[in-house]
Every structure is written in C-alpha cells, then in structure tokens.
C-alpha cells in the first residue's frame, strides 16, 4: 500500500497517519490504534489490517499489498458487510 492509501475507509485514516501515530505514541498494543482518528471503530473491517500495520512497524510481520487489500475489501462488500466508500 502507498502511504496515502486509506486503511480505515470509515474515517479516512491513511497508512501515513497510522504509521506516524505508531511512531509518535510508542504504542504497546494494536488496539491503541483506535485513538488514531477513530481507526477501526466504524464497521471494523480494517482491524486486521491495522494489526498487520502495527506488527510490521514493530518488525514482526509483513505489510499488506494494495491489491490484496482492495480484493479483500471487495469480497467484504460483496458479502453485504460494511459499505463502499463514497464515490465507489
């Protein structure tokens, strides 16, 4: 994913904001990312991706590709969960 791609579509929280929040606040747990502009507190779909971003920042995992993220989001919407971002 690119830095300016949105991880949390409900609250328009970008990957850049998440990484900066992790770095500035020295988070101990992924759940603390909810304090980053409400990330993960809307439909909840992005929570696993926020967790992966947290783990990657800590050197404990891999980041997700933009293509994988988009495909998973499409499957989520097709299953009738969440809602597509405005303009989609």
PDB file of N, CA, C and O in Angstrom:
ATOM      1  N   UNK A   1       0.837  -1.186   0.000  1.00  0.00           N
ATOM      2  CA  UNK A   1       0.000   0.000   0.000  1.00  0.00           C
ATOM      3  C   UNK A   1       0.876   1.241   0.000  1.00  0.00           C
ATOM      4  O   UNK A   1       1.986   1.246   0.534  1.00  0.00           O
ATOM      5  N   UNK A   2       0.358   2.272  -0.602  1.00  0.00           N
ATOM      6  CA  UNK A   2       1.040   3.561  -0.598  1.00  0.00           C
ATOM      7  C   UNK A   2       0.724   4.274   0.714  1.00  0.00           C
ATOM      8  O   UNK A   2      -0.282   3.973   1.356  1.00  0.00           O
ATOM      9  N   UNK A   3       1.563   5.200   1.108  1.00  0.00           N
ATOM     10  CA  UNK A   3       1.381   5.903   2.370  1.00  0.00           C
ATOM     11  C   UNK A   3       0.066   6.674   2.444  1.00  0.00           C
ATOM     12  O   UNK A   3      -0.518   6.795   3.521  1.00  0.00           O
ATOM     13  N   UNK A   4      -0.402   7.193   1.322  1.00  0.00           N
ATOM     14  CA  UNK A   4      -1.622   7.988   1.352  1.00  0.00           C
ATOM     15  C   UNK A   4      -2.882   7.189   1.025  1.00  0.00           C
ATOM     16  O   UNK A   4      -3.952   7.774   0.856  1.00  0.00           O
ATOM     17  N   UNK A   5      -2.772   5.854   0.933  1.00  0.00           N
ATOM     18  CA  UNK A   5      -3.941   4.996   0.780  1.00  0.00           C
ATOM     19  C   UNK A   5      -4.644   4.902   2.134  1.00  0.00           C
ATOM     20  O   UNK A   5      -4.000   4.857   3.182  1.00  0.00           O
ATOM     21  N   UNK A   6      -5.967   4.875   2.090  1.00  0.00           N
ATOM     22  CA  UNK A   6      -6.730   4.786   3.331  1.00  0.00           C
ATOM     23  C   UNK A   6      -6.779   3.345   3.834  1.00  0.00           C
ATOM     24  O   UNK A   6      -7.136   2.426   3.097  1.00  0.00           O
ATOM     25  N   UNK A   7      -6.417   3.169   5.093  1.00  0.00           N
ATOM     26  CA  UNK A   7      -6.575   1.875   5.757  1.00  0.00           C
ATOM     27  C   UNK A   7      -7.984   1.777   6.329  1.00  0.00           C
ATOM     28  O   UNK A   7      -8.664   0.766   6.153  1.00  0.00           O
ATOM     29  N   UNK A   8      -8.412   2.816   7.006  1.00  0.00           N
ATOM     30  CA  UNK A   8      -9.751   2.869   7.587  1.00  0.00           C
ATOM     31  C   UNK A   8     -10.606   3.747   6.684  1.00  0.00           C
ATOM     32  O   UNK A   8     -10.466   4.970   6.666  1.00  0.00           O
ATOM     33  N   UNK A   9     -11.486   3.107   5.945  1.00  0.00           N
ATOM     34  CA  UNK A   9     -12.322   3.828   4.992  1.00  0.00           C
ATOM     35  C   UNK A   9     -13.444   4.593   5.676  1.00  0.00           C
ATOM     36  O   UNK A   9     -13.886   5.618   5.156  1.00  0.00           O
ATOM     37  N   UNK A  10     -13.911   4.132   6.808  1.00  0.00           N
ATOM     38  CA  UNK A  10     -14.994   4.830   7.509  1.00  0.00           C
ATOM     39  C   UNK A  10     -14.565   6.231   7.953  1.00  0.00           C
ATOM     40  O   UNK A  10     -15.334   7.187   7.848  1.00  0.00           O
ATOM     41  N   UNK A  11     -13.343   6.341   8.446  1.00  0.00           N
ATOM     42  CA  UNK A  11     -12.870   7.608   8.985  1.00  0.00           C
ATOM     43  C   UNK A  11     -11.722   8.208   8.177  1.00  0.00           C
ATOM     44  O   UNK A  11     -11.077   9.162   8.612  1.00  0.00           O
ATOM     45  N   UNK A  12     -11.474   7.639   6.994  1.00  0.00           N
ATOM     46  CA  UNK A  12     -10.465   8.164   6.065  1.00  0.00           C
ATOM     47  C   UNK A  12      -9.081   8.296   6.714  1.00  0.00           C
ATOM     48  O   UNK A  12      -8.408   9.317   6.567  1.00  0.00           O
ATOM     49  N   UNK A  13      -8.676   7.261   7.423  1.00  0.00           N
ATOM     50  CA  UNK A  13      -7.370   7.246   8.087  1.00  0.00           C
ATOM     51  C   UNK A  13      -6.379   6.562   7.154  1.00  0.00           C
ATOM     52  O   UNK A  13      -6.539   5.392   6.806  1.00  0.00           O
ATOM     53  N   UNK A  14      -5.362   7.302   6.757  1.00  0.00           N
ATOM     54  CA  UNK A  14      -4.379   6.781   5.814  1.00  0.00           C
ATOM     55  C   UNK A  14      -3.299   5.965   6.519  1.00  0.00           C
ATOM     56  O   UNK A  14      -3.125   6.028   7.736  1.00  0.00           O
ATOM     57  N   UNK A  15      -2.601   5.215   5.718  1.00  0.00           N
ATOM     58  CA  UNK A  15      -1.471   4.441   6.232  1.00  0.00           C
ATOM     59  C   UNK A  15      -0.431   5.378   6.835  1.00  0.00           C
ATOM     60  O   UNK A  15       0.167   5.066   7.865  1.00  0.00           O
ATOM     61  N   UNK A  16      -0.213   6.526   6.195  1.00  0.00           N
ATOM     62  CA  UNK A  16       0.742   7.505   6.710  1.00  0.00           C
ATOM     63  C   UNK A  16       0.370   7.947   8.126  1.00  0.00           C
ATOM     64  O   UNK A  16       1.232   8.013   9.003  1.00  0.00           O
ATOM     65  N   UNK A  17      -0.917   8.251   8.350  1.00  0.00           N
ATOM     66  CA  UNK A  17      -1.373   8.680   9.678  1.00  0.00           C
ATOM     67  C   UNK A  17      -1.164   7.576  10.705  1.00  0.00           C
ATOM     68  O   UNK A  17      -0.742   7.838  11.831  1.00  0.00           O
ATOM     69  N   UNK A  18      -1.462   6.342  10.311  1.00  0.00           N
ATOM     70  CA  UNK A  18      -1.312   5.213  11.231  1.00  0.00           C
ATOM     71  C   UNK A  18       0.155   5.027  11.615  1.00  0.00           C
ATOM     72  O   UNK A  18       0.478   4.892  12.795  1.00  0.00           O
ATOM     73  N   UNK A  19       1.034   5.020  10.626  1.00  0.00           N
ATOM     74  CA  UNK A  19       2.461   4.826  10.915  1.00  0.00           C
ATOM     75  C   UNK A  19       3.021   5.954  11.771  1.00  0.00           C
ATOM     76  O   UNK A  19       3.812   5.715  12.683  1.00  0.00           O
ATOM     77  N   UNK A  20       2.610   7.181  11.476  1.00  0.00           N
ATOM     78  CA  UNK A  20       3.077   8.323  12.274  1.00  0.00           C
ATOM     79  C   UNK A  20       2.559   8.211  13.702  1.00  0.00           C
ATOM     80  O   UNK A  20       3.292   8.496  14.649  1.00  0.00           O
ATOM     81  N   UNK A  21       1.308   7.799  13.867  1.00  0.00           N
ATOM     82  CA  UNK A  21       0.718   7.635  15.190  1.00  0.00           C
ATOM     83  C   UNK A  21       1.467   6.569  15.986  1.00  0.00           C
ATOM     84  O   UNK A  21       1.752   6.751  17.170  1.00  0.00           O
ATOM     85  N   UNK A  22       1.778   5.461  15.328  1.00  0.00           N
ATOM     86  CA  UNK A  22       2.533   4.387  15.992  1.00  0.00           C
ATOM     87  C   UNK A  22       3.889   4.919  16.464  1.00  0.00           C
ATOM     88  O   UNK A  22       4.298   4.688  17.602  1.00  0.00           O
ATOM     89  N   UNK A  23       4.561   5.618  15.589  1.00  0.00           N
ATOM     90  CA  UNK A  23       5.899   6.131  15.892  1.00  0.00           C
ATOM     91  C   UNK A  23       5.855   7.191  17.002  1.00  0.00           C
ATOM     92  O   UNK A  23       6.679   7.158  17.916  1.00  0.00           O
ATOM     93  N   UNK A  24       4.915   8.118  16.930  1.00  0.00           N
ATOM     94  CA  UNK A  24       4.867   9.225  17.892  1.00  0.00           C
ATOM     95  C   UNK A  24       4.413   8.799  19.281  1.00  0.00           C
ATOM     96  O   UNK A  24       4.871   9.349  20.282  1.00  0.00           O
ATOM     97  N   UNK A  25       3.513   7.819  19.344  1.00  0.00           N
ATOM     98  CA  UNK A  25       2.929   7.443  20.626  1.00  0.00           C
ATOM     99  C   UNK A  25       3.492   6.160  21.212  1.00  0.00           C
ATOM    100  O   UNK A  25       3.069   5.729  22.285  1.00  0.00           O
ATOM    101  N   UNK A  26       4.440   5.547  20.521  1.00  0.00           N
ATOM    102  CA  UNK A  26       5.102   4.334  21.013  1.00  0.00           C
ATOM    103  C   UNK A  26       4.079   3.325  21.552  1.00  0.00           C
ATOM    104  O   UNK A  26       4.133   2.921  22.714  1.00  0.00           O
ATOM    105  N   UNK A  27       3.160   2.937  20.688  1.00  0.00           N
ATOM    106  CA  UNK A  27       2.078   2.047  21.084  1.00  0.00           C
ATOM    107  C   UNK A  27       2.595   0.700  21.564  1.00  0.00           C
ATOM    108  O   UNK A  27       3.616   0.198  21.093  1.00  0.00           O
ATOM    109  N   UNK A  28       1.875   0.139  22.497  1.00  0.00           N
ATOM    110  CA  UNK A  28       2.217  -1.177  23.050  1.00  0.00           C
ATOM    111  C   UNK A  28       1.325  -2.274  22.487  1.00  0.00           C
ATOM    112  O   UNK A  28       1.721  -3.439  22.439  1.00  0.00           O
ATOM    113  N   UNK A  29       0.094  -1.895  22.051  1.00  0.00           N
ATOM    114  CA  UNK A  29      -0.873  -2.869  21.543  1.00  0.00           C
ATOM    115  C   UNK A  29      -1.566  -2.313  20.308  1.00  0.00           C
ATOM    116  O   UNK A  29      -1.751  -1.101  20.196  1.00  0.00           O
ATOM    117  N   UNK A  30      -1.948  -3.177  19.385  1.00  0.00           N
ATOM    118  CA  UNK A  30      -2.652  -2.720  18.183  1.00  0.00           C
ATOM    119  C   UNK A  30      -3.974  -2.018  18.496  1.00  0.00           C
ATOM    120  O   UNK A  30      -4.386  -1.128  17.753  1.00  0.00           O
ATOM    121  N   UNK A  31      -4.638  -2.400  19.574  1.00  0.00           N
ATOM    122  CA  UNK A  31      -5.931  -1.799  19.907  1.00  0.00           C
ATOM    123  C   UNK A  31      -5.825  -0.295  20.183  1.00  0.00           C
ATOM    124  O   UNK A  31      -6.819   0.426  20.096  1.00  0.00           O
ATOM    125  N   UNK A  32      -4.633   0.168  20.511  1.00  0.00           N
ATOM    126  CA  UNK A  32      -4.440   1.592  20.759  1.00  0.00           C
ATOM    127  C   UNK A  32      -4.587   2.424  19.485  1.00  0.00           C
ATOM    128  O   UNK A  32      -4.699   3.648  19.549  1.00  0.00           O
ATOM    129  N   UNK A  33      -4.586   1.763  18.337  1.00  0.00           N
ATOM    130  CA  UNK A  33      -4.763   2.488  17.077  1.00  0.00           C
ATOM    131  C   UNK A  33      -6.156   3.095  16.952  1.00  0.00           C
ATOM    132  O   UNK A  33      -6.371   3.955  16.098  1.00  0.00           O
ATOM    133  N   UNK A  34      -7.097   2.674  17.775  1.00  0.00           N
ATOM    134  CA  UNK A  34      -8.428   3.277  17.747  1.00  0.00           C
ATOM    135  C   UNK A  34      -8.360   4.756  18.129  1.00  0.00           C
ATOM    136  O   UNK A  34      -9.264   5.525  17.801  1.00  0.00           O
ATOM    137  N   UNK A  35      -7.303   5.149  18.816  1.00  0.00           N
ATOM    138  CA  UNK A  35      -7.104   6.544  19.199  1.00  0.00           C
ATOM    139  C   UNK A  35      -6.571   7.377  18.037  1.00  0.00           C
ATOM    140  O   UNK A  35      -6.461   8.597  18.158  1.00  0.00           O
ATOM    141  N   UNK A  36      -6.243   6.748  16.927  1.00  0.00           N
ATOM    142  CA  UNK A  36      -5.744   7.432  15.733  1.00  0.00           C
ATOM    143  C   UNK A  36      -6.936   7.773  14.845  1.00  0.00           C
ATOM    144  O   UNK A  36      -7.269   7.031  13.921  1.00  0.00           O
ATOM    145  N   UNK A  37      -7.565   8.893  15.133  1.00  0.00           N
ATOM    146  CA  UNK A  37      -8.708   9.373  14.339  1.00  0.00           C
ATOM    147  C   UNK A  37      -9.860   8.376  14.288  1.00  0.00           C
ATOM    148  O   UNK A  37     -10.658   8.410  13.352  1.00  0.00           O
ATOM    149  N   UNK A  38      -9.961   7.493  15.273  1.00  0.00           N
ATOM    150  CA  UNK A  38     -11.048   6.524  15.329  1.00  0.00           C
ATOM    151  C   UNK A  38     -10.849   5.299  14.459  1.00  0.00           C
ATOM    152  O   UNK A  38     -11.794   4.542  14.237  1.00  0.00           O
ATOM    153  N   UNK A  39      -9.647   5.090  13.966  1.00  0.00           N
ATOM    154  CA  UNK A  39      -9.377   3.958  13.066  1.00  0.00           C
ATOM    155  C   UNK A  39      -9.869   2.647  13.671  1.00  0.00           C
ATOM    156  O   UNK A  39      -9.566   2.326  14.820  1.00  0.00           O
ATOM    157  N   UNK A  40     -10.625   1.903  12.886  1.00  0.00           N
ATOM    158  CA  UNK A  40     -11.105   0.592  13.306  1.00  0.00           C
ATOM    159  C   UNK A  40     -12.357   0.605  14.152  1.00  0.00           C
ATOM    160  O   UNK A  40     -12.817  -0.457  14.573  1.00  0.00           O
ATOM    161  N   UNK A  41     -12.930   1.778  14.420  1.00  0.00           N
ATOM    162  CA  UNK A  41     -14.105   1.840  15.289  1.00  0.00           C
ATOM    163  C   UNK A  41     -15.415   1.988  14.528  1.00  0.00           C
ATOM    164  O   UNK A  41     -16.481   2.066  15.139  1.00  0.00           O
ATOM    165  N   UNK A  42     -15.347   2.029  13.197  1.00  0.00           N
ATOM    166  CA  UNK A  42     -16.567   2.128  12.390  1.00  0.00           C
ATOM    167  C   UNK A  42     -17.117   0.740  12.137  1.00  0.00           C
ATOM    168  O   UNK A  42     -17.667   0.106  13.038  1.00  0.00           O
ATOM    169  N   UNK A  43     -16.969   0.270  10.914  1.00  0.00           N
ATOM    170  CA  UNK A  43     -17.505  -1.052  10.555  1.00  0.00           C
ATOM    171  C   UNK A  43     -16.626  -2.191  11.073  1.00  0.00           C
ATOM    172  O   UNK A  43     -17.082  -3.332  11.155  1.00  0.00           O
ATOM    173  N   UNK A  44     -15.375  -1.896  11.422  1.00  0.00           N
ATOM    174  CA  UNK A  44     -14.483  -2.906  11.986  1.00  0.00           C
ATOM    175  C   UNK A  44     -13.705  -3.720  10.977  1.00  0.00           C
ATOM    176  O   UNK A  44     -12.854  -4.528  11.348  1.00  0.00           O
ATOM    177  N   UNK A  45     -13.989  -3.515   9.708  1.00  0.00           N
ATOM    178  CA  UNK A  45     -13.342  -4.304   8.683  1.00  0.00           C
ATOM    179  C   UNK A  45     -11.823  -4.123   8.666  1.00  0.00           C
ATOM    180  O   UNK A  45     -11.099  -5.083   8.401  1.00  0.00           O
ATOM    181  N   UNK A  46     -11.340  -2.950   8.934  1.00  0.00           N
ATOM    182  CA  UNK A  46      -9.906  -2.674   8.806  1.00  0.00           C
ATOM    183  C   UNK A  46      -9.078  -3.152   9.995  1.00  0.00           C
ATOM    184  O   UNK A  46      -7.850  -3.078   9.948  1.00  0.00           O
ATOM    185  N   UNK A  47      -9.700  -3.629  11.036  1.00  0.00           N
ATOM    186  CA  UNK A  47      -8.961  -4.013  12.247  1.00  0.00           C
ATOM    187  C   UNK A  47      -7.830  -5.006  11.961  1.00  0.00           C
ATOM    188  O   UNK A  47      -6.725  -4.797  12.463  1.00  0.00           O
ATOM    189  N   UNK A  48      -8.042  -6.075  11.183  1.00  0.00           N
ATOM    190  CA  UNK A  48      -6.915  -6.979  10.908  1.00  0.00           C
ATOM    191  C   UNK A  48      -5.770  -6.293  10.161  1.00  0.00           C
ATOM    192  O   UNK A  48      -4.605  -6.642  10.346  1.00  0.00           O
ATOM    193  N   UNK A  49      -6.108  -5.320   9.320  1.00  0.00           N
ATOM    194  CA  UNK A  49      -5.076  -4.619   8.559  1.00  0.00           C
ATOM    195  C   UNK A  49      -4.349  -3.596   9.420  1.00  0.00           C
ATOM    196  O   UNK A  49      -3.156  -3.361   9.231  1.00  0.00           O
ATOM    197  N   UNK A  50      -5.053  -2.993  10.355  1.00  0.00           N
ATOM    198  CA  UNK A  50      -4.399  -2.112  11.321  1.00  0.00           C
ATOM    199  C   UNK A  50      -3.423  -2.925  12.172  1.00  0.00           C
ATOM    200  O   UNK A  50      -2.313  -2.481  12.462  1.00  0.00           O
ATOM    201  N   UNK A  51      -3.857  -4.117  12.564  1.00  0.00           N
ATOM    202  CA  UNK A  51      -3.000  -5.006  13.360  1.00  0.00           C
ATOM    203  C   UNK A  51      -1.738  -5.365  12.567  1.00  0.00           C
ATOM    204  O   UNK A  51      -0.632  -5.358  13.107  1.00  0.00           O
ATOM    205  N   UNK A  52      -1.919  -5.678  11.281  1.00  0.00           N
ATOM    206  CA  UNK A  52      -0.756  -6.027  10.440  1.00  0.00           C
ATOM    207  C   UNK A  52       0.182  -4.842  10.296  1.00  0.00           C
ATOM    208  O   UNK A  52       1.402  -5.010  10.291  1.00  0.00           O
ATOM    209  N   UNK A  53      -0.369  -3.660  10.180  1.00  0.00           N
ATOM    210  CA  UNK A  53       0.442  -2.450  10.070  1.00  0.00           C
ATOM    211  C   UNK A  53       1.237  -2.238  11.364  1.00  0.00           C
ATOM    212  O   UNK A  53       2.419  -1.895  11.323  1.00  0.00           O
ATOM    213  N   UNK A  54       0.588  -2.444  12.499  1.00  0.00           N
ATOM    214  CA  UNK A  54       1.248  -2.335  13.801  1.00  0.00           C
ATOM    215  C   UNK A  54       2.384  -3.342  13.909  1.00  0.00           C
ATOM    216  O   UNK A  54       3.486  -2.998  14.334  1.00  0.00           O
ATOM    217  N   UNK A  55       2.114  -4.591  13.523  1.00  0.00           N
ATOM    218  CA  UNK A  55       3.131  -5.637  13.600  1.00  0.00           C
ATOM    219  C   UNK A  55       4.295  -5.363  12.657  1.00  0.00           C
ATOM    220  O   UNK A  55       5.449  -5.599  13.012  1.00  0.00           O
ATOM    221  N   UNK A  56       4.001  -4.869  11.462  1.00  0.00           N
ATOM    222  CA  UNK A  56       5.069  -4.544  10.505  1.00  0.00           C
ATOM    223  C   UNK A  56       5.936  -3.408  11.031  1.00  0.00           C
ATOM    224  O   UNK A  56       7.155  -3.427  10.859  1.00  0.00           O
ATOM    225  N   UNK A  57       5.321  -2.423  11.668  1.00  0.00           N
ATOM    226  CA  UNK A  57       6.079  -1.300  12.230  1.00  0.00           C
ATOM    227  C   UNK A  57       6.990  -1.774  13.361  1.00  0.00           C
ATOM    228  O   UNK A  57       8.048  -1.194  13.605  1.00  0.00           O
ATOM    229  N   UNK A  58       6.564  -2.839  14.048  1.00  0.00           N
ATOM    230  CA  UNK A  58       7.367  -3.405  15.132  1.00  0.00           C
ATOM    231  C   UNK A  58       8.367  -4.441  14.624  1.00  0.00           C
ATOM    232  O   UNK A  58       9.107  -5.034  15.409  1.00  0.00           O
ATOM    233  N   UNK A  59       8.385  -4.655  13.307  1.00  0.00           N
ATOM    234  CA  UNK A  59       9.306  -5.623  12.721  1.00  0.00           C
ATOM    235  C   UNK A  59       8.877  -7.065  12.930  1.00  0.00           C
ATOM    236  O   UNK A  59       9.705  -7.973  12.869  1.00  0.00           O
ATOM    237  N   UNK A  60       7.594  -7.284  13.174  1.00  0.00           N
ATOM    238  CA  UNK A  60       7.108  -8.628  13.476  1.00  0.00           C
ATOM    239  C   UNK A  60       6.193  -9.204  12.404  1.00  0.00           C
ATOM    240  O   UNK A  60       5.596 -10.261  12.613  1.00  0.00           O
ATOM    241  N   UNK A  61       6.071  -8.549  11.288  1.00  0.00           N
ATOM    242  CA  UNK A  61       5.177  -9.062  10.260  1.00  0.00           C
ATOM    243  C   UNK A  61       5.357  -8.336   8.952  1.00  0.00           C
ATOM    244  O   UNK A  61       6.188  -7.438   8.825  1.00  0.00           O
ATOM    245  N   UNK A  62       4.569  -8.738   7.985  1.00  0.00           N
ATOM    246  CA  UNK A  62       4.636  -8.136   6.666  1.00  0.00           C
ATOM    247  C   UNK A  62       3.468  -7.194   6.448  1.00  0.00           C
ATOM    248  O   UNK A  62       2.381  -7.394   6.991  1.00  0.00           O
ATOM    249  N   UNK A  63       3.704  -6.167   5.651  1.00  0.00           N
ATOM    250  CA  UNK A  63       2.634  -5.256   5.293  1.00  0.00           C
ATOM    251  C   UNK A  63       1.772  -5.888   4.208  1.00  0.00           C
ATOM    252  O   UNK A  63       2.200  -6.821   3.530  1.00  0.00           O
ATOM    253  N   UNK A  64       0.580  -5.384   4.052  1.00  0.00           N
ATOM    254  CA  UNK A  64      -0.338  -5.882   3.040  1.00  0.00           C
ATOM    255  C   UNK A  64      -0.155  -5.086   1.747  1.00  0.00           C
ATOM    256  O   UNK A  64       0.121  -3.887   1.777  1.00  0.00           O
ATOM    257  N   UNK A  65      -0.308  -5.755   0.639  1.00  0.00           N
ATOM    258  CA  UNK A  65      -0.209  -5.060  -0.645  1.00  0.00           C
ATOM    259  C   UNK A  65      -1.531  -4.357  -0.932  1.00  0.00           C
ATOM    260  O   UNK A  65      -2.577  -4.761  -0.425  1.00  0.00           O
ATOM    261  N   UNK A  66      -1.484  -3.313  -1.740  1.00  0.00           N
ATOM    262  CA  UNK A  66      -2.691  -2.578  -2.110  1.00  0.00           C
ATOM    263  C   UNK A  66      -3.674  -3.485  -2.841  1.00  0.00           C
ATOM    264  O   UNK A  66      -4.884  -3.374  -2.645  1.00  0.00           O
ATOM    265  N   UNK A  67      -3.162  -4.384  -3.684  1.00  0.00           N
ATOM    266  CA  UNK A  67      -4.034  -5.288  -4.438  1.00  0.00           C
ATOM    267  C   UNK A  67      -4.755  -6.257  -3.506  1.00  0.00           C
ATOM    268  O   UNK A  67      -5.952  -6.493  -3.670  1.00  0.00           O
ATOM    269  N   UNK A  68      -4.044  -6.820  -2.533  1.00  0.00           N
ATOM    270  CA  UNK A  68      -4.677  -7.735  -1.577  1.00  0.00           C
ATOM    271  C   UNK A  68      -5.725  -7.015  -0.741  1.00  0.00           C
ATOM    272  O   UNK A  68      -6.799  -7.554  -0.474  1.00  0.00           O
ATOM    273  N   UNK A  69      -5.405  -5.796  -0.331  1.00  0.00           N
ATOM    274  CA  UNK A  69      -6.332  -5.009   0.476  1.00  0.00           C
ATOM    275  C   UNK A  69      -7.611  -4.731  -0.308  1.00  0.00           C
ATOM    276  O   UNK A  69      -8.710  -4.916   0.214  1.00  0.00           O
ATOM    277  N   UNK A  70      -7.476  -4.289  -1.555  1.00  0.00           N
ATOM    278  CA  UNK A  70      -8.628  -3.959  -2.393  1.00  0.00           C
ATOM    279  C   UNK A  70      -9.475  -5.198  -2.671  1.00  0.00           C
ATOM    280  O   UNK A  70     -10.704  -5.127  -2.651  1.00  0.00           O
ATOM    281  N   UNK A  71      -8.832  -6.322  -2.927  1.00  0.00           N
ATOM    282  CA  UNK A  71      -9.565  -7.558  -3.191  1.00  0.00           C
ATOM    283  C   UNK A  71     -10.349  -8.005  -1.961  1.00  0.00           C
ATOM    284  O   UNK A  71     -11.508  -8.405  -2.071  1.00  0.00           O
ATOM    285  N   UNK A  72      -9.730  -7.937  -0.819  1.00  0.00           N
ATOM    286  CA  UNK A  72     -10.407  -8.340   0.414  1.00  0.00           C
ATOM    287  C   UNK A  72     -11.569  -7.399   0.722  1.00  0.00           C
ATOM    288  O   UNK A  72     -12.623  -7.843   1.177  1.00  0.00           O
ATOM    289  N   UNK A  73     -11.383  -6.114   0.480  1.00  0.00           N
ATOM    290  CA  UNK A  73     -12.457  -5.152   0.719  1.00  0.00           C
ATOM    291  C   UNK A  73     -13.626  -5.431  -0.237  1.00  0.00           C
ATOM    292  O   UNK A  73     -14.787  -5.360   0.167  1.00  0.00           O
ATOM    293  N   UNK A  74     -13.324  -5.744  -1.488  1.00  0.00           N
ATOM    294  CA  UNK A  74     -14.369  -6.066  -2.450  1.00  0.00           C
ATOM    295  C   UNK A  74     -15.176  -7.278  -2.028  1.00  0.00           C
ATOM    296  O   UNK A  74     -16.400  -7.287  -2.154  1.00  0.00           O
ATOM    297  N   UNK A  75     -14.497  -8.303  -1.527  1.00  0.00           N
ATOM    298  CA  UNK A  75     -15.177  -9.504  -1.039  1.00  0.00           C
ATOM    299  C   UNK A  75     -16.076  -9.173   0.156  1.00  0.00           C
ATOM    300  O   UNK A  75     -17.186  -9.692   0.275  1.00  0.00           O
ATOM    301  N   UNK A  76     -15.582  -8.307   1.031  1.00  0.00           N
ATOM    302  CA  UNK A  76     -16.333  -7.895   2.219  1.00  0.00           C
ATOM    303  C   UNK A  76     -17.616  -7.180   1.817  1.00  0.00           C
ATOM    304  O   UNK A  76     -18.682  -7.460   2.367  1.00  0.00           O
ATOM    305  N   UNK A  77     -17.520  -6.266   0.868  1.00  0.00           N
ATOM    306  CA  UNK A  77     -18.679  -5.521   0.384  1.00  0.00           C
ATOM    307  C   UNK A  77     -19.654  -6.464  -0.332  1.00  0.00           C
ATOM    308  O   UNK A  77     -20.866  -6.380  -0.137  1.00  0.00           O
ATOM    309  N   UNK A  78     -19.111  -7.361  -1.162  1.00  0.00           N
ATOM    310  CA  UNK A  78     -19.950  -8.307  -1.897  1.00  0.00           C
ATOM    311  C   UNK A  78     -20.738  -9.213  -0.950  1.00  0.00           C
ATOM    312  O   UNK A  78     -21.834  -9.664  -1.284  1.00  0.00           O
ATOM    313  N   UNK A  79     -20.183  -9.475   0.220  1.00  0.00           N
ATOM    314  CA  UNK A  79     -20.858 -10.314   1.208  1.00  0.00           C
ATOM    315  C   UNK A  79     -21.941  -9.535   1.968  1.00  0.00           C
ATOM    316  O   UNK A  79     -22.604 -10.081   2.850  1.00  0.00           O
ATOM    317  N   UNK A  80     -22.112  -8.249   1.615  1.00  0.00           N
ATOM    318  CA  UNK A  80     -23.151  -7.441   2.235  1.00  0.00           C
ATOM    319  C   UNK A  80     -22.751  -6.811   3.544  1.00  0.00           C
ATOM    320  O   UNK A  80     -23.610  -6.361   4.302  1.00  0.00           O
ATOM    321  N   UNK A  81     -21.472  -6.769   3.824  1.00  0.00           N
ATOM    322  CA  UNK A  81     -20.989  -6.176   5.072  1.00  0.00           C
ATOM    323  C   UNK A  81     -20.411  -4.803   4.758  1.00  0.00           C
ATOM    324  O   UNK A  81     -19.957  -4.559   3.641  1.00  0.00           O
ATOM    325  N   UNK A  82     -20.426  -3.923   5.722  1.00  0.00           N
ATOM    326  CA  UNK A  82     -19.858  -2.598   5.514  1.00  0.00           C
ATOM    327  C   UNK A  82     -20.564  -1.876   4.384  1.00  0.00           C
ATOM    328  O   UNK A  82     -21.655  -2.267   3.969  1.00  0.00           O
ATOM    329  N   UNK A  83     -19.948  -0.840   3.899  1.00  0.00           N
ATOM    330  CA  UNK A  83     -20.485  -0.137   2.739  1.00  0.00           C
ATOM    331  C   UNK A  83     -19.337   0.428   1.959  1.00  0.00           C
ATOM    332  O   UNK A  83     -18.311   0.774   2.544  1.00  0.00           O
ATOM    333  N   UNK A  84     -19.470   0.537   0.653  1.00  0.00           N
ATOM    334  CA  UNK A  84     -18.370   1.054  -0.159  1.00  0.00           C
ATOM    335  C   UNK A  84     -18.124   2.521   0.153  1.00  0.00           C
ATOM    336  O   UNK A  84     -19.051   3.236   0.535  1.00  0.00           O
ATOM    337  N   UNK A  85     -16.884   2.981  -0.004  1.00  0.00           N
ATOM    338  CA  UNK A  85     -16.596   4.378   0.242  1.00  0.00           C
ATOM    339  C   UNK A  85     -17.360   5.257  -0.743  1.00  0.00           C
ATOM    340  O   UNK A  85     -17.687   4.818  -1.845  1.00  0.00           O
ATOM    341  N   UNK A  86     -17.641   6.489  -0.349  1.00  0.00           N
ATOM    342  CA  UNK A  86     -18.364   7.422  -1.205  1.00  0.00           C
ATOM    343  C   UNK A  86     -17.683   7.546  -2.554  1.00  0.00           C
ATOM    344  O   UNK A  86     -16.458   7.650  -2.625  1.00  0.00           O
ATOM    345  N   UNK A  87     -18.457   7.536  -3.615  1.00  0.00           N
ATOM    346  CA  UNK A  87     -17.906   7.667  -4.952  1.00  0.00           C
ATOM    347  C   UNK A  87     -17.557   6.343  -5.604  1.00  0.00           C
ATOM    348  O   UNK A  87     -17.089   6.330  -6.743  1.00  0.00           O
ATOM    349  N   UNK A  88     -17.768   5.229  -4.920  1.00  0.00           N
ATOM    350  CA  UNK A  88     -17.431   3.909  -5.487  1.00  0.00           C
ATOM    351  C   UNK A  88     -18.633   3.279  -6.135  1.00  0.00           C
ATOM    352  O   UNK A  88     -18.539   2.171  -6.663  1.00  0.00           O
TER     353      UNK A  88
END
